[in-house]
Amino acid sequence: MNKRVYHRWTDKEARLLYQAVLDSNRNWRAVEKMFPQFSLLQLQNKFTIIEKQYVTNASRRVQKLQEASPPQPDDTLQALIRILESSNLVNNE
């Protein structure tokens, strides 16, 4: 009976896989040659997991930055308001 062996990916291995996939333009056969101990399906599954983690972490960072800084008015809107104020089309009361 075949016994499954679980491989615990290190951060370094995960980064190498992620970079290899991006560098090869998702040429999975080339990536498979770089990681011969894994099947193509294992590599694709692990890449999907890593990609989701990166996207989730990036969106969390953006959300934290947005929460930390007060909302800034749009520069275009401010420029338009200044133009309207200077032409006396907007009341400044």
N, CA, C and O atoms as CSV, one atom per row, in Angstrom:
chain,resi,resn,atom,element,x,y,z
A,1,MET,N,N,0.841,-1.181,0.000
A,1,MET,CA,C,0.000,0.000,0.000
A,1,MET,C,C,0.888,1.247,0.000
A,1,MET,O,O,1.847,1.336,0.766
A,2,ASN,N,N,0.561,2.195,-0.858
A,2,ASN,CA,C,1.334,3.438,-0.918
A,2,ASN,C,C,0.961,4.348,0.231
A,2,ASN,O,O,-0.212,4.591,0.513
A,3,LYS,N,N,1.990,4.840,0.880
A,3,LYS,CA,C,1.765,5.762,1.977
A,3,LYS,C,C,2.070,7.171,1.483
A,3,LYS,O,O,3.129,7.410,0.904
A,4,ARG,N,N,1.153,8.098,1.706
A,4,ARG,CA,C,1.368,9.477,1.286
A,4,ARG,C,C,2.405,10.133,2.180
A,4,ARG,O,O,2.401,9.967,3.400
A,5,VAL,N,N,3.280,10.869,1.551
A,5,VAL,CA,C,4.283,11.615,2.296
A,5,VAL,C,C,3.983,13.090,2.095
A,5,VAL,O,O,3.941,13.590,0.971
A,6,TYR,N,N,3.778,13.765,3.201
A,6,TYR,CA,C,3.463,15.190,3.137
A,6,TYR,C,C,4.758,15.990,3.159
A,6,TYR,O,O,5.624,15.772,4.007
A,7,HIS,N,N,4.877,16.906,2.227
A,7,HIS,CA,C,6.051,17.779,2.192
A,7,HIS,C,C,5.664,19.140,2.747
A,7,HIS,O,O,4.754,19.791,2.236
A,8,ARG,N,N,6.347,19.559,3.780
A,8,ARG,CA,C,6.104,20.883,4.352
A,8,ARG,C,C,7.000,21.877,3.628
A,8,ARG,O,O,8.223,21.844,3.765
A,9,TRP,N,N,6.374,22.762,2.854
A,9,TRP,CA,C,7.117,23.744,2.073
A,9,TRP,C,C,7.702,24.806,2.991
A,9,TRP,O,O,7.028,25.318,3.886
A,10,THR,N,N,8.961,25.124,2.754
A,10,THR,CA,C,9.578,26.233,3.482
A,10,THR,C,C,9.244,27.526,2.747
A,10,THR,O,O,8.825,27.501,1.590
A,11,ASP,N,N,9.432,28.645,3.418
A,11,ASP,CA,C,9.186,29.935,2.766
A,11,ASP,C,C,10.094,30.114,1.559
A,11,ASP,O,O,9.682,30.658,0.534
A,12,LYS,N,N,11.323,29.656,1.690
A,12,LYS,CA,C,12.282,29.791,0.585
A,12,LYS,C,C,11.822,28.983,-0.634
A,12,LYS,O,O,11.867,29.478,-1.760
A,13,GLU,N,N,11.383,27.752,-0.410
A,13,GLU,CA,C,10.893,26.917,-1.511
A,13,GLU,C,C,9.662,27.541,-2.164
A,13,GLU,O,O,9.527,27.535,-3.387
A,14,ALA,N,N,8.780,28.070,-1.348
A,14,ALA,CA,C,7.564,28.689,-1.877
A,14,ALA,C,C,7.913,29.900,-2.736
A,14,ALA,O,O,7.343,30.089,-3.811
A,15,ARG,N,N,8.853,30.722,-2.259
A,15,ARG,CA,C,9.274,31.890,-3.045
A,15,ARG,C,C,9.936,31.461,-4.349
A,15,ARG,O,O,9.710,32.068,-5.396
A,16,LEU,N,N,10.765,30.399,-4.282
A,16,LEU,CA,C,11.417,29.895,-5.493
A,16,LEU,C,C,10.387,29.405,-6.508
A,16,LEU,O,O,10.496,29.693,-7.700
A,17,LEU,N,N,9.399,28.673,-6.035
A,17,LEU,CA,C,8.345,28.188,-6.924
A,17,LEU,C,C,7.588,29.353,-7.544
A,17,LEU,O,O,7.375,29.389,-8.756
A,18,TYR,N,N,7.186,30.292,-6.722
A,18,TYR,CA,C,6.423,31.448,-7.207
A,18,TYR,C,C,7.226,32.208,-8.258
A,18,TYR,O,O,6.695,32.565,-9.310
A,19,GLN,N,N,8.502,32.456,-7.976
A,19,GLN,CA,C,9.336,33.207,-8.913
A,19,GLN,C,C,9.587,32.410,-10.191
A,19,GLN,O,O,9.606,32.980,-11.282
A,20,ALA,N,N,9.779,31.097,-10.065
A,20,ALA,CA,C,10.009,30.252,-11.237
A,20,ALA,C,C,8.802,30.267,-12.166
A,20,ALA,O,O,8.949,30.320,-13.387
A,21,VAL,N,N,7.619,30.220,-11.585
A,21,VAL,CA,C,6.394,30.241,-12.399
A,21,VAL,C,C,6.271,31.580,-13.123
A,21,VAL,O,O,5.942,31.621,-14.309
A,22,LEU,N,N,6.534,32.671,-12.410
A,22,LEU,CA,C,6.439,33.989,-13.038
A,22,LEU,C,C,7.517,34.178,-14.100
A,22,LEU,O,O,7.237,34.700,-15.179
A,23,ASP,N,N,8.750,33.756,-13.804
A,23,ASP,CA,C,9.858,33.913,-14.753
A,23,ASP,C,C,9.647,33.088,-16.018
A,23,ASP,O,O,10.043,33.504,-17.106
A,24,SER,N,N,9.027,31.927,-15.878
A,24,SER,CA,C,8.814,31.057,-17.038
A,24,SER,C,C,7.516,31.384,-17.772
A,24,SER,O,O,7.141,30.697,-18.722
A,25,ASN,N,N,6.833,32.440,-17.324
A,25,ASN,CA,C,5.560,32.830,-17.944
A,25,ASN,C,C,4.555,31.681,-17.877
A,25,ASN,O,O,3.840,31.390,-18.836
A,26,ARG,N,N,4.529,31.048,-16.721
A,26,ARG,CA,C,3.640,29.914,-16.428
A,26,ARG,C,C,3.859,28.719,-17.355
A,26,ARG,O,O,2.918,28.005,-17.703
A,27,ASN,N,N,5.109,28.518,-17.743
A,27,ASN,CA,C,5.473,27.327,-18.505
A,27,ASN,C,C,5.692,26.205,-17.493
A,27,ASN,O,O,6.784,26.045,-16.947
A,28,TRP,N,N,4.642,25.438,-17.258
A,28,TRP,CA,C,4.666,24.462,-16.173
A,28,TRP,C,C,5.646,23.325,-16.417
A,28,TRP,O,O,6.148,22.732,-15.462
A,29,ARG,N,N,5.925,23.014,-17.667
A,29,ARG,CA,C,6.900,21.947,-17.955
A,29,ARG,C,C,8.296,22.377,-17.511
A,29,ARG,O,O,9.060,21.568,-16.985
A,30,ALA,N,N,8.625,23.641,-17.723
A,30,ALA,CA,C,9.925,24.158,-17.277
A,30,ALA,C,C,9.997,24.175,-15.755
A,30,ALA,O,O,11.029,23.840,-15.172
A,31,VAL,N,N,8.916,24.559,-15.124
A,31,VAL,CA,C,8.876,24.595,-13.659
A,31,VAL,C,C,8.990,23.180,-13.102
A,31,VAL,O,O,9.666,22.946,-12.101
A,32,GLU,N,N,8.326,22.250,-13.759
A,32,GLU,CA,C,8.357,20.852,-13.310
A,32,GLU,C,C,9.784,20.296,-13.345
A,32,GLU,O,O,10.156,19.481,-12.500
A,33,LYS,N,N,10.580,20.737,-14.323
A,33,LYS,CA,C,11.972,20.288,-14.406
A,33,LYS,C,C,12.811,20.864,-13.265
A,33,LYS,O,O,13.792,20.255,-12.836
A,34,MET,N,N,12.418,22.037,-12.782
A,34,MET,CA,C,13.151,22.667,-11.679
A,34,MET,C,C,12.825,22.012,-10.336
A,34,MET,O,O,13.624,22.059,-9.401
A,35,PHE,N,N,11.646,21.403,-10.254
A,35,PHE,CA,C,11.195,20.745,-9.020
A,35,PHE,C,C,10.807,19.298,-9.345
A,35,PHE,O,O,9.625,18.956,-9.308
A,36,PRO,N,N,11.787,18.447,-9.663
A,36,PRO,CA,C,11.463,17.083,-10.123
A,36,PRO,C,C,10.816,16.193,-9.058
A,36,PRO,O,O,10.209,15.173,-9.385
A,37,GLN,N,N,10.945,16.574,-7.800
A,37,GLN,CA,C,10.382,15.739,-6.735
A,37,GLN,C,C,8.867,15.896,-6.599
A,37,GLN,O,O,8.231,15.167,-5.839
A,38,PHE,N,N,8.291,16.850,-7.339
A,38,PHE,CA,C,6.853,17.100,-7.254
A,38,PHE,C,C,6.193,16.858,-8.604
A,38,PHE,O,O,6.795,17.060,-9.658
A,39,SER,N,N,4.947,16.422,-8.544
A,39,SER,CA,C,4.191,16.253,-9.783
A,39,SER,C,C,3.713,17.618,-10.270
A,39,SER,O,O,3.719,18.598,-9.525
A,40,LEU,N,N,3.309,17.660,-11.507
A,40,LEU,CA,C,2.814,18.905,-12.096
A,40,LEU,C,C,1.603,19.419,-11.316
A,40,LEU,O,O,1.497,20.617,-11.050
A,41,LEU,N,N,0.707,18.531,-10.956
A,41,LEU,CA,C,-0.486,18.922,-10.211
A,41,LEU,C,C,-0.127,19.475,-8.827
A,41,LEU,O,O,-0.725,20.452,-8.377
A,42,GLN,N,N,0.834,18.862,-8.162
A,42,GLN,CA,C,1.271,19.369,-6.855
A,42,GLN,C,C,1.825,20.788,-6.976
A,42,GLN,O,O,1.534,21.649,-6.146
A,43,LEU,N,N,2.620,21.021,-8.008
A,43,LEU,CA,C,3.208,22.348,-8.210
A,43,LEU,C,C,2.135,23.390,-8.504
A,43,LEU,O,O,2.166,24.497,-7.966
A,44,GLN,N,N,1.193,23.027,-9.358
A,44,GLN,CA,C,0.117,23.966,-9.694
A,44,GLN,C,C,-0.740,24.281,-8.471
A,44,GLN,O,O,-1.115,25.432,-8.251
A,45,ASN,N,N,-1.044,23.268,-7.686
A,45,ASN,CA,C,-1.841,23.488,-6.473
A,45,ASN,C,C,-1.104,24.380,-5.482
A,45,ASN,O,O,-1.687,25.299,-4.906
A,46,LYS,N,N,0.181,24.102,-5.290
A,46,LYS,CA,C,0.956,24.910,-4.344
A,46,LYS,C,C,1.066,26.351,-4.834
A,46,LYS,O,O,0.971,27.286,-4.039
A,47,PHE,N,N,1.265,26.534,-6.135
A,47,PHE,CA,C,1.351,27.889,-6.682
A,47,PHE,C,C,0.045,28.645,-6.448
A,47,PHE,O,O,0.069,29.822,-6.087
A,48,THR,N,N,-1.076,27.990,-6.646
A,48,THR,CA,C,-2.375,28.622,-6.425
A,48,THR,C,C,-2.519,29.062,-4.972
A,48,THR,O,O,-3.007,30.158,-4.696
A,49,ILE,N,N,-2.097,28.215,-4.054
A,49,ILE,CA,C,-2.164,28.555,-2.629
A,49,ILE,C,C,-1.281,29.760,-2.326
A,49,ILE,O,O,-1.703,30.689,-1.637
A,50,ILE,N,N,-0.054,29.742,-2.844
A,50,ILE,CA,C,0.881,30.852,-2.611
A,50,ILE,C,C,0.323,32.143,-3.195
A,50,ILE,O,O,0.372,33.194,-2.555
A,51,GLU,N,N,-0.202,32.062,-4.400
A,51,GLU,CA,C,-0.740,33.249,-5.074
A,51,GLU,C,C,-1.895,33.852,-4.270
A,51,GLU,O,O,-1.975,35.070,-4.113
A,52,LYS,N,N,-2.778,33.006,-3.768
A,52,LYS,CA,C,-3.898,33.494,-2.955
A,52,LYS,C,C,-3.392,34.157,-1.679
A,52,LYS,O,O,-3.929,35.179,-1.252
A,53,GLN,N,N,-2.362,33.576,-1.072
A,53,GLN,CA,C,-1.788,34.169,0.143
A,53,GLN,C,C,-1.202,35.538,-0.152
A,53,GLN,O,O,-1.403,36.480,0.615
A,54,TYR,N,N,-0.478,35.656,-1.261
A,54,TYR,CA,C,0.125,36.940,-1.619
A,54,TYR,C,C,-0.942,37.988,-1.875
A,54,TYR,O,O,-0.809,39.130,-1.435
A,55,VAL,N,N,-1.995,37.615,-2.578
A,55,VAL,CA,C,-3.071,38.564,-2.879
A,55,VAL,C,C,-3.780,38.976,-1.592
A,55,VAL,O,O,-4.066,40.156,-1.389
A,56,THR,N,N,-4.062,38.008,-0.727
A,56,THR,CA,C,-4.729,38.305,0.541
A,56,THR,C,C,-3.874,39.219,1.407
A,56,THR,O,O,-4.373,40.191,1.972
A,57,ASN,N,N,-2.584,38.906,1.510
A,57,ASN,CA,C,-1.688,39.726,2.324
A,57,ASN,C,C,-1.560,41.132,1.762
A,57,ASN,O,O,-1.523,42.103,2.518
A,58,ALA,N,N,-1.492,41.249,0.444
A,58,ALA,CA,C,-1.374,42.569,-0.179
A,58,ALA,C,C,-2.629,43.392,0.062
A,58,ALA,O,O,-2.541,44.584,0.357
A,59,SER,N,N,-3.795,42.771,-0.059
A,59,SER,CA,C,-5.036,43.519,0.157
A,59,SER,C,C,-5.181,43.921,1.623
A,59,SER,O,O,-5.742,44.975,1.924
A,60,ARG,N,N,-4.678,43.085,2.537
A,60,ARG,CA,C,-4.703,43.457,3.961
A,60,ARG,C,C,-3.808,44.666,4.217
A,60,ARG,O,O,-4.167,45.562,4.981
A,61,ARG,N,N,-2.630,44.685,3.569
A,61,ARG,CA,C,-1.718,45.820,3.743
A,61,ARG,C,C,-2.353,47.099,3.226
A,61,ARG,O,O,-2.250,48.145,3.867
A,62,VAL,N,N,-3.006,47.029,2.075
A,62,VAL,CA,C,-3.669,48.204,1.510
A,62,VAL,C,C,-4.775,48.670,2.444
A,62,VAL,O,O,-4.929,49.868,2.682
A,63,GLN,N,N,-5.542,47.731,2.969
A,63,GLN,CA,C,-6.633,48.080,3.879
A,63,GLN,C,C,-6.091,48.748,5.142
A,63,GLN,O,O,-6.661,49.733,5.611
A,64,LYS,N,N,-5.000,48.226,5.696
A,64,LYS,CA,C,-4.407,48.831,6.890
A,64,LYS,C,C,-3.909,50.238,6.593
A,64,LYS,O,O,-4.062,51.138,7.419
A,65,LEU,N,N,-3.312,50.434,5.418
A,65,LEU,CA,C,-2.834,51.767,5.052
A,65,LEU,C,C,-3.992,52.741,4.912
A,65,LEU,O,O,-3.895,53.895,5.329
A,66,GLN,N,N,-5.085,52.278,4.326
A,66,GLN,CA,C,-6.251,53.144,4.154
A,66,GLN,C,C,-6.862,53.504,5.500
A,66,GLN,O,O,-7.318,54.631,5.693
A,67,GLU,N,N,-6.876,52.560,6.426
A,67,GLU,CA,C,-7.429,52.829,7.752
A,67,GLU,C,C,-6.521,53.766,8.549
A,67,GLU,O,O,-7.000,54.569,9.349
A,68,ALA,N,N,-5.218,53.661,8.327
A,68,ALA,CA,C,-4.261,54.464,9.085
A,68,ALA,C,C,-4.249,55.922,8.640
A,68,ALA,O,O,-4.030,56.817,9.456
A,69,SER,N,N,-4.479,56.166,7.363
A,69,SER,CA,C,-4.435,57.546,6.874
A,69,SER,C,C,-5.855,58.046,6.625
A,69,SER,O,O,-6.689,57.312,6.095
A,70,PRO,N,N,-6.126,59.282,7.002
A,70,PRO,CA,C,-7.461,59.819,6.756
A,70,PRO,C,C,-7.706,59.957,5.256
A,70,PRO,O,O,-6.766,60.175,4.492
A,71,PRO,N,N,-8.939,59.833,4.840
A,71,PRO,CA,C,-9.223,59.941,3.407
A,71,PRO,C,C,-8.854,61.325,2.887
A,71,PRO,O,O,-9.190,62.342,3.494
A,72,GLN,N,N,-8.167,61.344,1.769
A,72,GLN,CA,C,-7.751,62.593,1.143
A,72,GLN,C,C,-8.691,62.904,-0.017
A,72,GLN,O,O,-9.024,62.016,-0.803
A,73,PRO,N,N,-9.119,64.159,-0.126
A,73,PRO,CA,C,-9.959,64.515,-1.270
A,73,PRO,C,C,-9.181,64.344,-2.566
A,73,PRO,O,O,-7.961,64.508,-2.610
A,74,ASP,N,N,-9.888,64.024,-3.572
A,74,ASP,CA,C,-9.282,63.829,-4.877
A,74,ASP,C,C,-8.643,65.136,-5.354
A,74,ASP,O,O,-9.262,66.198,-5.275
A,75,ASP,N,N,-7.412,65.055,-5.846
A,75,ASP,CA,C,-6.703,66.247,-6.324
A,75,ASP,C,C,-7.462,66.940,-7.451
A,75,ASP,O,O,-7.501,68.169,-7.513
A,76,THR,N,N,-8.058,66.163,-8.331
A,76,THR,CA,C,-8.813,66.744,-9.440
A,76,THR,C,C,-10.006,67.522,-8.918
A,76,THR,O,O,-10.306,68.613,-9.405
A,77,LEU,N,N,-10.682,66.968,-7.935
A,77,LEU,CA,C,-11.832,67.642,-7.348
A,77,LEU,C,C,-11.403,68.940,-6.682
A,77,LEU,O,O,-12.069,69.964,-6.827
A,78,GLN,N,N,-10.302,68.901,-5.960
A,78,GLN,CA,C,-9.805,70.120,-5.309
A,78,GLN,C,C,-9.447,71.181,-6.339
A,78,GLN,O,O,-9.749,72.358,-6.143
A,79,ALA,N,N,-8.811,70.781,-7.428
A,79,ALA,CA,C,-8.448,71.738,-8.477
A,79,ALA,C,C,-9.699,72.360,-9.075
A,79,ALA,O,O,-9.730,73.563,-9.332
A,80,LEU,N,N,-10.723,71.559,-9.300
A,80,LEU,CA,C,-11.979,72.071,-9.849
A,80,LEU,C,C,-12.629,73.052,-8.883
A,80,LEU,O,O,-13.140,74.089,-9.307
A,81,ILE,N,N,-12.617,72.745,-7.609
A,81,ILE,CA,C,-13.196,73.651,-6.604
A,81,ILE,C,C,-12.446,74.974,-6.600
A,81,ILE,O,O,-13.064,76.036,-6.528
A,82,ARG,N,N,-11.117,74.923,-6.676
A,82,ARG,CA,C,-10.330,76.169,-6.705
A,82,ARG,C,C,-10.665,77.013,-7.928
A,82,ARG,O,O,-10.775,78.236,-7.838
A,83,ILE,N,N,-10.825,76.357,-9.064
A,83,ILE,CA,C,-11.168,77.090,-10.296
A,83,ILE,C,C,-12.527,77.748,-10.146
A,83,ILE,O,O,-12.703,78.915,-10.498
A,84,LEU,N,N,-13.489,76.998,-9.622
A,84,LEU,CA,C,-14.832,77.549,-9.450
A,84,LEU,C,C,-14.835,78.680,-8.427
A,84,LEU,O,O,-15.524,79.683,-8.613
A,85,GLU,N,N,-14.072,78.524,-7.353
A,85,GLU,CA,C,-13.999,79.580,-6.343
A,85,GLU,C,C,-13.367,80.840,-6.916
A,85,GLU,O,O,-13.812,81.952,-6.634
A,86,SER,N,N,-12.332,80.657,-7.718
A,86,SER,CA,C,-11.657,81.833,-8.275
A,86,SER,C,C,-12.527,82.551,-9.298
A,86,SER,O,O,-12.367,83.752,-9.515
A,87,SER,N,N,-13.434,81.834,-9.919
A,87,SER,CA,C,-14.324,82.489,-10.883
A,87,SER,C,C,-15.644,82.894,-10.233
A,87,SER,O,O,-16.583,83.292,-10.921
A,88,ASN,N,N,-15.712,82.791,-8.895
A,88,ASN,CA,C,-16.883,83.181,-8.110
A,88,ASN,C,C,-18.149,82.423,-8.495
A,88,ASN,O,O,-19.253,82.958,-8.384
A,89,LEU,N,N,-17.994,81.188,-8.944
A,89,LEU,CA,C,-19.160,80.366,-9.267
A,89,LEU,C,C,-19.609,79.538,-8.062
A,89,LEU,O,O,-20.686,78.942,-8.076
A,90,VAL,N,N,-18.776,79.507,-7.025
A,90,VAL,CA,C,-19.116,78.761,-5.821
A,90,VAL,C,C,-19.107,79.734,-4.656
A,90,VAL,O,O,-18.175,80.525,-4.503
A,91,ASN,N,N,-20.146,79.674,-3.838
A,91,ASN,CA,C,-20.203,80.542,-2.656
A,91,ASN,C,C,-19.286,79.990,-1.582
A,91,ASN,O,O,-19.311,78.792,-1.301
A,92,ASN,N,N,-18.492,80.835,-0.990
A,92,ASN,CA,C,-17.590,80.443,0.097
A,92,ASN,C,C,-18.122,80.928,1.426
A,92,ASN,O,O,-17.406,81.610,2.158
A,93,GLU,N,N,-19.304,80.610,1.745
A,93,GLU,CA,C,-19.899,81.102,2.988
A,93,GLU,C,C,-19.904,80.039,4.031
A,93,GLU,O,O,-20.368,80.271,5.147
